[in-house]
């Protein structure tokens, strides 16, 4: 009984492309909405939550529909074809709106007049005198815009009350240099001003913004069409005892897809302010998605793989012990409670995790003065990827629940420790990212197999939908709630917020009693073989 790695690789290519899409989505979309279109943290959180609102509705729907499908290509493959093609083409189309808005940003000279002055590498940005100069530039510009009628008196006063006066209040206190906390607060206020300028440009002619949102909507619906069927295909063609192993391998492929997206973004020239267009990123990722689909269709014959898996189940006698097909071992209250607790754990995990992932590209440069694309971060991502499969094998030895608890505890420690990191501590930050990556791997390779372990043989898609409904449900609310808190208390609140929800996930996971793989009676199996 060994996993067919070749088959699992080809099946996992779709998850590879899905992960690549979502990594690029997380790194680009929120940052684009804030920097180029001028939305605040709350408003960008609303947009980022929209795909999750659709997902809660659509993922269980398409999962259930694919369970009932009877197509010659299989239950899942038709959805994969349609969804991937539409998602790739619409994602590539986002490059148009991104390019047009970037060109508009250049017309108000936001970079050379502001950003390049405020963060000039030859200037000491810890000096209060530097930020007094920046504040004077802002005030002069606001007065000129009011005098020319570009903004109203109310808008001028609102800028003074929310940005200028709080900045001056910080600068007027203490010594000639800013503390680490005050640097963060001053930078936050200045980035609010840059977003304000971008929003005024967007509001004056919102057509490009509407185009961007419309194309994004199509891309997200397209992803929802095939995400659940694509994930459900793995358990469809893999027997239950090997699903943790297979999920670890597919998670590895997903991580490779995510890191590939990071490299593509890195070489496109993404920087702190994101005022460069990223046409090449959208186009390259869309093309890779289509290529991955082509290889998948070339190598994967879903009906044949399902038949082979069912034949192996019969040979090993696994179906006879299936708790759904044996009346003596029905889906009792204890198993139902475990399912609810597992889904609650998924909910809390993603409440904390997605809040960080959707804001990390904005948090690192603006709070810790560093880029996610610096060499130490790239190295630790490679280390985490290399550790995915060994962690999957270790999880088989430890058991899924124990591995989950270890992983969540590591995430709690990681999230909590970021609060104590100061600016430009790249090595320390990279070490924390690596540690959290190990923790997320322990959870990621086990939580989905635990959910579908409780499913029937023919409704894996439905249970996959439950899993994604819980994770996406969290991702509806967490960008909004975290955005509100970040607008109110600053970006520094992000990681304490995530730590709280990781702690709640740990508590619910403690009480889960089911979800580890079913044991095979090898002695009786061998005896039966000898009798035959």
C-alpha positions as CSV (number, residue, x, y, z in Angstrom):
1,X,0.0,0.0,0.0
2,X,2.0,2.9,-1.3
3,X,1.0,6.3,-2.6
4,X,1.3,6.7,-6.4
5,X,3.4,9.9,-6.4
6,X,3.2,10.3,-10.2
7,X,-0.5,10.3,-10.3
8,X,-0.7,12.5,-7.2
9,X,1.6,15.0,-8.8
10,X,-0.6,15.4,-11.9
11,X,-3.7,15.6,-9.8
12,X,-2.0,18.2,-7.6
13,X,-1.1,20.5,-10.6
14,X,-4.5,22.2,-10.3
15,X,-3.9,22.9,-6.6
16,X,-0.5,24.2,-7.7
17,X,-2.2,26.7,-10.0
18,X,-4.9,27.6,-7.4
19,X,-2.2,28.4,-4.8
20,X,-0.3,30.5,-7.3
21,X,-3.4,32.5,-8.1
22,X,-4.3,33.1,-4.4
23,X,-0.7,34.0,-3.5
24,X,-0.6,36.6,-6.2
25,X,-4.1,37.8,-5.2
26,X,-3.1,38.3,-1.6
27,X,0.1,40.1,-2.5
28,X,-1.3,42.4,-5.1
29,X,-5.0,43.1,-4.8
30,X,-5.2,44.6,-1.2
31,X,-2.0,46.6,-1.8
32,X,-3.4,47.8,-5.2
33,X,-6.7,48.8,-3.6
34,X,-4.9,50.8,-0.9
35,X,-2.0,52.4,-2.8
36,X,-3.4,52.9,-6.2
37,X,-7.2,53.3,-5.7
38,X,-6.9,54.9,-2.2
39,X,-9.2,52.6,-0.2
40,X,-8.5,52.5,3.5
41,X,-8.0,49.3,5.5
42,X,-11.7,48.8,6.2
43,X,-12.7,49.4,2.6
44,X,-10.0,47.2,1.2
45,X,-11.0,44.5,3.7
46,X,-14.6,44.7,2.4
47,X,-13.4,44.0,-1.1
48,X,-11.0,41.2,0.0
49,X,-13.9,39.7,1.9
50,X,-16.2,39.7,-1.1
51,X,-14.6,36.6,-2.7
52,X,-15.1,34.8,0.6
53,X,-18.8,35.8,0.7
54,X,-19.3,34.2,-2.7
55,X,-17.2,31.2,-1.7
56,X,-19.3,30.4,1.3
57,X,-22.3,30.1,-1.0
58,X,-20.7,28.7,-4.2
59,X,-18.0,26.3,-2.9
60,X,-20.5,23.9,-1.1
61,X,-22.8,24.3,-4.1
62,X,-20.3,23.3,-6.7
63,X,-18.9,20.6,-4.4
64,X,-22.4,19.1,-4.1
65,X,-23.0,19.5,-7.8
66,X,-19.8,17.8,-8.7
67,X,-20.7,14.9,-6.4
68,X,-23.8,14.3,-8.5
69,X,-22.2,14.8,-11.9
70,X,-22.1,12.0,-14.4
71,X,-19.8,13.2,-17.2
72,X,-17.6,11.0,-19.3
73,X,-14.6,13.0,-18.1
74,X,-15.5,12.3,-14.5
75,X,-17.3,14.2,-11.7
76,X,-14.7,16.9,-11.1
77,X,-12.8,17.4,-14.4
78,X,-15.5,19.4,-16.3
79,X,-15.6,22.0,-13.5
80,X,-11.8,22.2,-13.4
81,X,-11.7,22.9,-17.2
82,X,-14.3,25.6,-17.2
83,X,-13.2,27.3,-14.0
84,X,-9.5,27.3,-14.8
85,X,-9.9,28.8,-18.2
86,X,-12.3,31.6,-17.0
87,X,-10.1,32.4,-14.0
88,X,-6.9,32.6,-16.0
89,X,-8.3,34.8,-18.7
90,X,-10.0,37.2,-16.2
91,X,-6.9,37.4,-14.0
92,X,-4.9,38.3,-17.1
93,X,-7.5,41.0,-17.9
94,X,-6.9,42.7,-14.5
95,X,-3.6,43.9,-16.0
96,X,-5.5,46.4,-18.1
97,X,-7.1,48.2,-15.1
98,X,-3.9,48.0,-13.1
99,X,-1.9,49.6,-16.0
100,X,-4.4,52.4,-16.6
101,X,-4.6,53.3,-12.9
102,X,-0.8,53.3,-12.6
103,X,-0.6,55.7,-15.5
104,X,-3.2,58.0,-13.8
105,X,-1.2,58.0,-10.5
106,X,1.8,59.3,-12.5
107,X,-0.3,62.4,-13.5
108,X,-0.5,63.6,-9.9
109,X,3.2,63.1,-9.3
110,X,2.6,61.1,-6.1
111,X,5.9,59.2,-6.2
112,X,8.5,61.9,-6.9
113,X,6.9,64.7,-4.9
114,X,6.0,62.6,-1.9
115,X,7.1,59.1,-1.5
116,X,10.6,59.5,-2.9
117,X,11.1,62.6,-0.7
118,X,9.7,61.0,2.5
119,X,11.8,57.8,2.1
120,X,14.9,59.1,0.5
121,X,17.6,56.6,1.3
122,X,20.1,59.4,2.0
123,X,17.8,60.9,4.7
124,X,17.6,59.8,8.3
125,X,13.9,59.0,8.7
126,X,14.2,58.7,12.4
127,X,14.8,62.5,12.8
128,X,11.8,64.6,13.6
129,X,13.1,67.4,11.5
130,X,12.7,65.2,8.4
131,X,9.1,64.5,9.2
132,X,8.4,68.2,9.9
133,X,9.6,68.8,6.3
134,X,7.3,66.1,5.0
135,X,4.4,67.6,7.0
136,X,5.1,71.1,5.5
137,X,5.0,69.6,2.0
138,X,1.6,68.1,2.7
139,X,0.2,71.3,4.2
140,X,1.4,73.4,1.2
141,X,-0.1,70.9,-1.2
142,X,-3.4,70.9,0.6
143,X,-3.6,74.7,0.8
144,X,-2.9,74.9,-3.0
145,X,-5.6,72.3,-3.7
146,X,-8.1,74.2,-1.6
147,X,-7.2,77.5,-3.2
148,X,-7.7,76.0,-6.7
149,X,-11.1,74.4,-5.8
150,X,-9.9,70.8,-6.0
151,X,-10.9,70.1,-2.4
152,X,-13.5,71.7,-0.2
153,X,-12.9,73.5,3.1
154,X,-14.5,70.5,4.9
155,X,-12.1,68.1,3.2
156,X,-9.2,70.4,4.2
157,X,-10.3,70.5,7.8
158,X,-10.8,66.7,7.8
159,X,-7.2,66.2,6.6
160,X,-6.0,68.5,9.3
161,X,-8.0,66.7,12.0
162,X,-7.2,63.1,11.0
163,X,-3.6,63.3,9.6
164,X,-1.7,66.6,10.0
165,X,-2.5,67.5,13.6
166,X,-2.0,64.0,15.0
167,X,1.4,63.9,13.1
168,X,2.5,67.2,14.5
169,X,1.4,66.2,18.0
170,X,3.7,63.2,17.8
171,X,6.6,65.3,16.4
172,X,6.3,68.0,19.1
173,X,6.9,65.5,21.9
174,X,10.3,64.3,23.4
175,X,13.7,64.2,21.8
176,X,15.0,65.0,18.3
177,X,14.5,61.4,17.1
178,X,11.4,59.2,17.0
179,X,11.0,56.1,19.0
180,X,10.2,52.9,17.1
181,X,6.5,53.1,18.1
182,X,6.3,56.8,17.1
183,X,8.0,56.0,13.7
184,X,5.3,53.5,13.1
185,X,2.6,56.0,14.0
186,X,4.0,58.8,11.8
187,X,4.5,56.5,8.8
188,X,1.0,55.2,9.2
189,X,-0.4,58.8,9.1
190,X,1.7,59.6,6.1
191,X,0.6,56.5,4.2
192,X,-3.0,57.5,5.0
193,X,-2.3,60.8,3.2
194,X,-0.9,59.0,0.1
195,X,-4.0,56.8,0.0
196,X,-6.2,59.9,0.4
197,X,-4.6,61.4,-2.7
198,X,-5.1,58.2,-4.6
199,X,-8.7,58.1,-3.6
200,X,-9.4,61.6,-4.7
201,X,-8.0,60.7,-8.1
202,X,-10.2,57.5,-8.2
203,X,-13.3,59.5,-7.1
204,X,-12.9,62.1,-9.8
205,X,-13.2,59.4,-12.5
206,X,-14.1,55.9,-11.0
207,X,-14.5,54.1,-14.3
208,X,-11.1,52.3,-14.0
209,X,-11.9,51.3,-10.5
210,X,-15.3,49.8,-11.5
211,X,-13.6,48.0,-14.4
212,X,-11.1,46.5,-11.9
213,X,-13.8,45.4,-9.5
214,X,-15.9,43.9,-12.3
215,X,-13.0,41.8,-13.7
216,X,-12.1,40.8,-10.2
217,X,-15.6,39.6,-9.6
218,X,-15.5,37.4,-12.7
219,X,-12.1,35.9,-11.7
220,X,-13.4,35.1,-8.2
221,X,-16.6,33.4,-9.4
222,X,-14.5,31.4,-11.8
223,X,-12.2,30.2,-9.0
224,X,-15.3,29.2,-7.0
225,X,-16.5,27.0,-9.9
226,X,-13.6,24.6,-9.7
227,X,-11.9,25.0,-6.3
228,X,-14.0,22.5,-4.4
229,X,-14.1,19.9,-7.2
230,X,-10.3,20.3,-7.7
231,X,-9.6,19.7,-4.0
232,X,-12.1,16.8,-3.8
233,X,-10.4,15.0,-6.6
234,X,-7.5,13.9,-4.3
235,X,-9.7,11.9,-1.9
236,X,-11.7,10.6,-4.9
237,X,-8.6,8.8,-6.2
238,X,-6.7,8.1,-2.9
239,X,-7.7,5.6,-0.2
240,X,-8.3,7.0,3.3
241,X,-5.1,5.8,5.0
242,X,-2.9,7.5,2.4
243,X,-4.7,10.9,2.4
244,X,-2.5,12.6,4.9
245,X,0.5,11.5,2.8
246,X,-1.2,12.6,-0.5
247,X,-2.3,15.9,1.1
248,X,1.2,16.6,2.3
249,X,2.5,16.1,-1.3
250,X,-0.2,18.3,-2.8
251,X,0.4,20.9,-0.1
252,X,4.0,20.9,-1.2
253,X,3.0,21.5,-4.8
254,X,0.7,24.3,-3.6
255,X,3.6,25.9,-1.7
256,X,5.8,25.7,-4.8
257,X,3.0,27.5,-6.7
258,X,2.8,30.2,-4.0
259,X,6.6,30.7,-4.0
260,X,6.6,30.8,-7.7
261,X,4.1,33.6,-7.6
262,X,6.3,35.5,-5.1
263,X,9.3,35.2,-7.5
264,X,7.2,36.4,-10.4
265,X,6.1,39.4,-8.4
266,X,9.7,40.0,-7.1
267,X,11.1,40.1,-10.7
268,X,8.3,42.4,-11.7
269,X,9.7,45.1,-9.4
270,X,7.1,45.3,-6.7
271,X,8.2,47.8,-4.0
272,X,6.8,49.4,-0.9
273,X,4.4,51.8,-2.6
274,X,3.3,49.5,-5.4
275,X,3.2,52.5,-7.9
276,X,4.6,50.3,-10.7
277,X,2.2,48.4,-12.9
278,X,2.2,44.7,-12.8
279,X,1.0,43.7,-16.2
280,X,3.6,41.0,-16.5
281,X,2.6,39.3,-13.2
282,X,-1.1,39.0,-14.3
283,X,-0.2,37.7,-17.7
284,X,2.5,35.2,-16.6
285,X,0.4,33.7,-13.8
286,X,-2.6,33.3,-16.1
287,X,-0.5,31.6,-18.7
288,X,1.0,29.2,-16.2
289,X,-2.5,28.3,-15.0
290,X,-3.5,27.4,-18.5
291,X,-0.3,25.3,-19.0
292,X,-1.0,23.4,-15.8
293,X,-4.5,22.7,-16.9
294,X,-3.2,21.3,-20.2
295,X,-0.7,18.9,-18.5
296,X,-3.5,17.8,-16.1
297,X,-5.9,17.0,-19.0
298,X,-3.1,15.2,-20.8
299,X,-2.1,12.9,-17.8
300,X,-5.2,12.5,-15.6
301,X,-8.1,10.2,-16.6
302,X,-10.4,10.7,-13.6
303,X,-12.9,7.8,-14.2
304,X,-10.0,5.3,-14.5
305,X,-8.3,6.6,-11.4
306,X,-11.5,6.4,-9.4
307,X,-12.1,2.8,-10.5
308,X,-8.5,1.8,-9.5
309,X,-9.0,3.4,-6.0
310,X,-12.3,1.6,-5.4
311,X,-10.7,-1.7,-6.5
312,X,-7.9,-1.2,-4.0
313,X,-10.5,-0.4,-1.2
314,X,-12.2,-3.6,-1.9
315,X,-8.9,-5.5,-1.8
316,X,-8.0,-4.0,1.5
317,X,-11.4,-4.4,3.0
318,X,-11.6,-0.7,3.9
319,X,-15.2,-0.2,2.7
320,X,-16.4,-2.9,5.1
321,X,-15.3,-0.7,8.0
322,X,-16.6,2.5,6.6
323,X,-18.7,4.0,9.5
324,X,-21.3,5.2,7.0
325,X,-21.9,1.9,5.3
326,X,-21.9,-0.2,8.4
327,X,-25.2,0.3,10.3
328,X,-23.5,-0.8,13.6
329,X,-21.1,2.2,13.3
330,X,-23.3,5.0,12.1
331,X,-22.5,8.7,12.2
332,X,-23.3,9.1,15.8
333,X,-23.5,12.2,18.0
334,X,-19.8,12.0,19.0
335,X,-18.6,12.0,15.4
336,X,-21.0,14.9,14.6
337,X,-19.6,16.9,17.5
338,X,-16.1,16.2,16.2
339,X,-17.1,17.5,12.8
340,X,-18.5,20.7,14.2
341,X,-15.4,21.2,16.4
342,X,-13.1,20.6,13.4
343,X,-15.0,23.2,11.3
344,X,-14.9,25.6,14.2
345,X,-11.1,25.1,14.4
346,X,-10.9,25.8,10.7
347,X,-12.9,28.9,11.2
348,X,-10.7,30.3,14.0
349,X,-7.5,29.3,12.2
350,X,-8.3,31.2,9.1
351,X,-9.7,34.1,11.1
352,X,-6.1,34.6,12.3
353,X,-4.2,33.4,9.4
354,X,-6.0,35.2,6.6
355,X,-5.9,38.5,8.5
356,X,-2.1,38.3,8.4
357,X,-1.8,37.0,4.8
358,X,-4.2,39.7,3.4
359,X,-2.2,42.5,5.1
360,X,1.4,41.2,5.2
361,X,2.5,42.9,2.0
362,X,1.2,46.2,3.5
363,X,2.4,45.5,7.1
364,X,6.1,44.6,6.5
365,X,7.2,47.7,4.6
366,X,5.1,50.2,6.6
367,X,5.6,48.9,10.1
368,X,8.9,46.9,10.0
369,X,10.5,48.8,7.1
370,X,11.3,45.7,5.2
371,X,10.1,43.8,2.1
372,X,8.6,40.3,1.9
373,X,10.9,39.8,-1.2
374,X,14.2,40.2,0.5
375,X,16.7,37.3,0.2
376,X,16.3,35.9,3.8
377,X,12.5,35.7,3.4
378,X,12.9,33.8,0.1
379,X,15.4,31.4,1.7
380,X,13.1,30.5,4.6
381,X,10.2,30.0,2.2
382,X,12.4,27.4,0.4
383,X,13.2,25.8,3.7
384,X,9.5,25.6,4.6
385,X,8.7,24.0,1.3
386,X,11.4,21.4,1.7
387,X,10.0,20.6,5.1
388,X,6.4,20.0,4.0
389,X,6.6,16.4,2.9
390,X,8.8,15.3,5.9
391,X,6.3,17.0,8.2
392,X,3.5,15.1,6.4
393,X,5.3,11.8,7.1
394,X,5.9,12.8,10.7
395,X,2.2,13.6,11.0
396,X,1.4,10.0,10.1
397,X,3.5,8.8,13.0
398,X,2.2,11.4,15.5
399,X,-1.4,11.3,14.4
400,X,-3.5,14.1,12.9
401,X,-4.9,15.6,16.1
402,X,-1.5,15.7,17.8
403,X,0.1,17.2,14.8
404,X,-2.7,19.8,14.6
405,X,-2.1,20.9,18.2
406,X,1.6,21.1,17.7
407,X,1.1,23.3,14.6
408,X,-1.4,25.6,16.2
409,X,0.8,26.1,19.2
410,X,3.7,27.0,16.9
411,X,1.5,29.6,15.2
412,X,0.5,31.1,18.5
413,X,4.1,31.6,19.5
414,X,5.0,33.0,16.1
415,X,2.1,35.5,15.9
416,X,2.7,36.7,19.5
417,X,6.4,37.2,19.0
418,X,6.1,39.6,16.0
419,X,4.9,42.3,18.4
420,X,8.4,42.5,19.9
421,X,10.2,42.8,16.5
422,X,11.7,46.1,15.7
423,X,12.3,47.7,12.3
424,X,14.9,46.2,10.0
425,X,15.4,43.0,12.1
426,X,15.3,40.9,8.9
427,X,17.0,37.8,10.2
428,X,14.8,37.6,13.3
429,X,11.6,38.2,11.2
430,X,12.7,35.6,8.7
431,X,13.2,33.1,11.5
432,X,9.7,33.8,12.9
433,X,8.2,33.4,9.4
434,X,10.0,30.0,9.0
435,X,8.8,28.8,12.4
436,X,5.2,29.9,11.6
437,X,5.6,28.2,8.2
438,X,6.4,24.9,10.0
439,X,3.4,25.4,12.2
440,X,1.0,26.1,9.3
441,X,2.3,23.0,7.5
442,X,1.5,20.8,10.5
443,X,-2.0,22.2,10.5
444,X,-2.5,22.4,6.7
445,X,-1.6,18.8,5.8
446,X,-3.9,17.4,8.5
447,X,-7.0,19.5,8.9
448,X,-8.6,18.8,5.5
449,X,-8.0,15.0,5.7
450,X,-9.6,15.0,9.1
451,X,-12.7,16.6,7.8
452,X,-13.1,14.3,4.8
453,X,-12.2,11.3,7.0
454,X,-15.7,11.7,8.4
455,X,-17.4,11.8,4.9
456,X,-19.0,9.0,3.0
457,X,-17.3,7.6,0.0
458,X,-19.5,9.4,-2.5
459,X,-20.0,12.8,-0.8
460,X,-16.4,14.0,-0.5
461,X,-17.2,17.1,-2.5
462,X,-20.0,18.0,0.0
463,X,-17.6,17.7,2.9
464,X,-14.9,19.6,1.0
465,X,-17.5,22.3,0.6
466,X,-18.1,22.3,4.4
467,X,-14.4,22.7,4.9
468,X,-14.2,25.7,2.5
469,X,-17.4,27.2,3.9
470,X,-15.8,27.3,7.3
471,X,-12.5,28.7,6.0
472,X,-14.1,31.2,3.7
473,X,-16.7,32.2,6.3
474,X,-13.8,33.3,8.5
475,X,-12.2,35.1,5.6
476,X,-15.4,37.1,5.0
477,X,-15.2,38.8,8.4
478,X,-11.5,38.9,9.3
479,X,-10.4,41.4,6.6
480,X,-13.2,43.7,7.7
481,X,-12.7,43.3,11.5
482,X,-8.9,43.5,11.3
483,X,-9.3,46.5,8.9
484,X,-11.5,48.4,11.4
485,X,-9.0,47.7,14.2
486,X,-6.0,48.7,12.1
487,X,-7.7,52.0,11.1
488,X,-8.5,52.6,14.7
489,X,-5.3,51.5,16.5
490,X,-2.8,51.3,13.6
491,X,-1.2,48.4,11.8
492,X,0.6,47.2,15.0
493,X,-2.7,45.6,16.1
494,X,-2.5,42.9,13.4
495,X,-0.5,40.2,15.1
496,X,-2.0,40.4,18.6
497,X,-5.4,40.0,16.8
498,X,-4.2,36.9,14.9
499,X,-2.7,35.4,18.1
500,X,-6.1,35.6,19.9
501,X,-7.8,33.6,17.2
502,X,-5.0,31.0,17.0
503,X,-5.5,30.5,20.7
504,X,-9.3,29.9,20.2
505,X,-8.4,27.3,17.5
506,X,-6.1,25.5,19.9
507,X,-8.9,25.3,22.5
508,X,-11.5,23.8,20.1
509,X,-9.0,21.4,18.6
510,X,-8.4,19.9,22.1
511,X,-11.9,18.5,22.2
512,X,-11.9,16.8,18.7
513,X,-12.1,13.0,19.2
514,X,-12.4,11.8,15.6
515,X,-10.7,12.3,12.2
516,X,-7.6,10.2,12.4
517,X,-7.4,7.5,9.7
518,X,-9.1,4.2,10.0
519,X,-6.8,1.3,11.0
520,X,-6.4,-1.6,8.6
521,X,-6.4,-5.1,10.1
522,X,-3.3,-6.3,8.2
523,X,-3.2,-9.8,10.0
524,X,-6.7,-10.7,8.8
525,X,-6.0,-9.3,5.4
526,X,-3.0,-11.5,4.9
527,X,-4.9,-14.5,6.3
528,X,-7.6,-14.0,3.7
529,X,-5.0,-13.7,1.0
530,X,-3.5,-17.0,2.0
531,X,-6.9,-18.7,2.0
532,X,-7.5,-17.5,-1.5
